[in-house]
Amino acid sequence: MRNSNITVITSICGGKDDLNDEQKRGDAKWVAYLDKPTDSKLWEVKTAYDRFTDPRRNSRIHKMLTHQYTDTEYSIWIDGGISLLKPPEELIERYLKNHDIALFKHPKRDCIYDEAIKVAKGQLDDAEVIIEQVKKYEDEGYAKHKGLFECGVILRRHTKKVIEFNNFWWGEYCRHSNRDQVSFAYAADSVGLRVNGLEMHWRIAPSKLFALRGDFIKIVPHNPVNGIQTKWV
């Protein structure tokens, strides 16, 4: 058992990804919440939440309420298809010096309203649900082009403010769309949480088998769904 103040956490439900042991381990704890038994030489495998009918939502509770599923001061959430290329403690030291939360800015968009249009047009969630959600935010005066973040990697220091944010974000997610990027920035703004938005550009391998984000992470596309391979967005 490693003695660390950092937990790297992931959750995979519905066969969306394969658990990835290709990681820079460092001194962190590695915990994976899965909906099927999987052997791993790295991860401590635990049973994922299963009370939603949607596998995406089952995985998201571990992502959003990380303070309930870890017992360390810091956590690093990574989506199932992601490999860390740097030790966790190096990333915490680098990106949480002056912030309690850090994640990538979206490489293409800077507005939750533009993201909602993308989700609706791409049929990534129920259009009526996503439109109702952002209409609520608009009615409350939430501004356009106020920032949009990728939520595949999230570094957190589990302060009271971060825990307040986690709970608020989870509440928005349960009420609205299952696309968590739409509610993230709104939730952070609502509780007054300053986000360290990381700016790193994609580099996609010529084979398109993976993409890199600076020297930080390697991303493998999700497993095909109904024979359709995930596209880079």
Buried (B, 14 or more C-beta within 10 A) or exposed (E): EEEBBBBBBBBBBBBBBEBBEEBBBBEBBBBBBBBEEEEEEBBEBEEBBEEBEEBBBBBBBBBBBBBEBBEBBBBBBBBBBBBBBBBBBEBBEBBBEEBBBBBBBBBEBBBBBBBBBBBBEEEBBEBEBBBEBBEBBBEEEBEEEBBBBBBBBBBBBBBEBBBBBBBBBBEBBBEBBBBBBBBBBBBBBBBEBEBBBBEBEEEEEEEEEBBBBBEBBBBBBBBEEEEEEBEEE
